[in-house]
């Protein structure tokens, strides 16, 4: 017998709670103005009165976070889990202790396996000096199983044009637009995750997707199709973060900023009943079902292993830092790219993006 469509609900604050295998998710939306003429950060006058290095104030619609010259998250360690960053607006400059560098945004996704330990910097270059620099991104932390917590650190990039998307519903203006950034959902298969990820096993049923519903749109979120011999629940959370009202399962209506835990073993009807665009993020996956012991950017399975992880960082700093500053940034005119530790460089297919923009398709 199928489960009821709604298992639980939770309000969404700055940090959204995660269901195993996810640790949490944060939705950043910062309305930065033009950058200073001689830097990629805000004008120094705009920084007066902010607690630089720990600015989560949202003053004037934006925060500096841990940055002092540039907004974002300068050099810091991670170990024992993975970070997944989907940038919907603006740009991120990435650098890490493996020597990798990147600039990504406009729908691109970076997946970092921190494993045995890595230091990285993620800062937000404000490239426009005469217009605003709005930034919107999701950062998702997904756990690693014990067997993979000492995996070598790595990162991979999925450019916006590599992530499949489809519009459901026949009537223009009343459609549901689904983008799959990872895993498989509704017949769409996202880019392959890193090899040491929990998501790399198809039996984990990990999926990351954004769902945008036009006013009046309805769509059936399909159940998780488990393979032969598979047993147990798959956790599934729908984070409704934008719009007036969403009806779920034909039963309950929710206001924005609500997380709705859904059953995995039944189709669930979603209906936009609020008169404006609704947006939601879907995270799903089979639980790792191991202890989670966390202290800041370190995630282990016991206090002893957590202490070992932190001692290893204090002794090694997870390798060298081949950059002159803790807030490295690419030149203002630099386009999007990813340079891997072995020297390989990739970039998005900008010709395809330009053609899609001309057709007014959402990327």
Helices and strands as residue ranges (DSSP letters): E 6-11, E 15-17, E 22-32, G 44-47, G 59-61, E 72-78, E 81-89, E 91-96, E 101-105, E 109-113, E 118-123, E 133-143, G 146-148, E 154-158, G 160-162, E 165-168, E 176-185, E 188-189, G 198-200, G 202-204, E 207-213, E 218-221, E 234-242, E 245-248, E 252-255, E 258-262, E 268-272, E 278-286, E 293-295, E 298-300, H 303-316, E 337-339, E 345-346, H 350-358
